[in-house]
Amino acid sequence: MFGRWRRLRVLVDGVERASLRCGDTARLFVAAGPHRVQVAMDWCTSPLLELDCRADGTAELECLHPAWWRAPSLVRREPHRLFGLRVLRGGGATA
């Protein structure tokens, strides 16, 4: 898996809120309302994921890494789409 030993930065509304290694989890608390979530490693990122968080709600997200054989071409051609983010539960997300 590409970047397996590196840390991913979790950005919420453009501010780094966590730094995670592959397999790590984090619990982040945000105010109710719309938020933009993205993961980044160096200059490579995921597309922005927009979440509409409820006051007492939770959302569970998963970061998707590219296959090792696809990563070199994605880094060159689409660094802003290297990683994926998907909602596993809750959140009312749009991509």
HUMOUR-V424436 format. One record per backbone hydrogen bond with DSSP energy under -1.0 kcal/mol. NH is the residue of the N-H (numbers start at 1). CO is the residue of the C=O. E is the energy in kcal/mol with one decimal. If there is no record, write none. Layout:
BEGIN
nh = <NH NH>
co = <CO CO>
e = <E E>
END
This chain:
BEGIN
nh = <2 4 6 8 9 10 11 12 13 15 17 18 20 24 33 35 37 38 40 41 44 45 46 49 50 51 52 53 60 62 64 70 71 74 75 76 77 78 81 83 84 86 88 89 94>
co = <66 1 3 20 40 18 38 15 36 12 10 10 8 21 53 51 49 11 9 44 41 79 39 37 94 35 91 33 89 86 84 67 67 70 71 72 73 74 78 45 64 62 60 60 50>
e = <-1.2 -1.5 -1.6 -3.5 -3.2 -3.0 -3.4 -2.5 -3.5 -1.6 -3.4 -1.1 -2.8 -2.5 -3.1 -3.0 -3.1 -2.2 -2.1 -2.9 -2.3 -2.9 -1.8 -2.6 -2.8 -3.2 -1.8 -2.6 -2.5 -2.5 -3.0 -1.5 -1.6 -1.9 -2.8 -1.3 -2.8 -2.1 -2.1 -1.4 -2.3 -2.2 -3.6 -1.4 -2.4>
END
